[in-house]
């Protein structure tokens, strides 16, 4: 009996040793160069603490942005040797001469996306800048204009309408294909939206179906023209489409609202004007080039000419300006008398007269009375939009000075666009099958 009890302590000690073994094994799973029993010393503790302490965030320095920089945007269509449609065609020789003129005048041709980054305050651009755009997607832009742009190392933007690209409904022998667009995309060409069918977006008419549209059909069609075309370009080319050129420059508040909600950052018209930091991105004017109107190009270049003294345009606040209608006022007529006392711009240079531009109309034939320093214009063509911006520029002391103000119109006629669709029925309406599409027609010239 005593012998049995004598072995009990020995067995207990062996059992305890076996229980401790896994813990010892676990400690041995440390890094090979670490001792299993070593405790961290002061130096290793300090290193761990230093590693845990976050480093200071890097200081982001914003670029110096020239708030007085100006941009002119040129729009082109077809490039042909034998001009038959001077309103949309230009010879390669004339086009190349214009590109050379920009270089000679020290006007930097910049990418569209650099312009938008400048407007966001993210990137600086030269004080005198230009943007080159080509509309519709004509083959001559690929075969004729592109080599000229390569010669000058100039960037440019294509505004395409999707049904005008092969094999689209309105494409033809002079149209580009999606493969050609992909080639240009790969070379860094910016490709943006110009609707699906190149229609006047204000009119409820479907050119493909050849039918007038009721209010609900119009809204659905407008979505396809503005949003659907954007999505098609993005899907086919894998690019971001954030610019929209309105066909013919025809638009209104409703169209602009649809475009901006679709994700476009800027909307472009055909009412040419120098673009500043204050120009609304919902209505950016372009100078459309015509072979029989070379003065359009000359005037656009002159509009951003600078002197050694610095930027050519000094922006004058409208806060002290006496205007009719007043800044921010809502008026009841879309045929207003617009006038302003511009004495705050300074003494107008002899032999010069102020210029007035009205959104939706462009440059107007205004009058100027030097004695009262008043510039005036009686609107004779109804203003389409419910918000109107007036820009008045003049020369004072050899420099261009400019001011602008905005008023609203409530003439009781409602929005210029067709009325919004009524609430959708609980059951979707039955849409009759459409007739087979006709054979593709030749692409229409704009």
Secondary structure, 3 states (H helix, E strand, C coil): CHHHHHHHHHHHHHHHHHHHHHHHHHHCCCCCCCCCCCCCCHHHHHHHHHHHCCCCCCCCCCCCCCCCCEEEEEEECEECCCCCCCCCEECHHHHHHHHHHHHHCCCEECCHHHHHHHHCCCCCCCCEEEEEEEEECEHHHHHHHHHHHHHHCCCCEEEECHHHCECCCCCCCCECEHHHHHHHHHCCCEEEECCCCCCCCCCCEECCCCEECCHHHHHHHHHHHHHHHHHHHHHHHCCCCCEEECHHHCCCHHHHHHHHHCCCCEEECCCCCCECCCCCCCCECCEECCCCCHHHHHHHHHHCCCECCECCEEECCCCCCEEECCCCCEECCCCCEEEEECHHHCCCCCCCCCEEEECCCEEECCEEECCCCEEEEECCCCCCCCEEEEEEEEEECCEEEEEEEEEEECCCCCCCCCCCCCCCCCCCCCCCCCCCCCCCCCCCCC
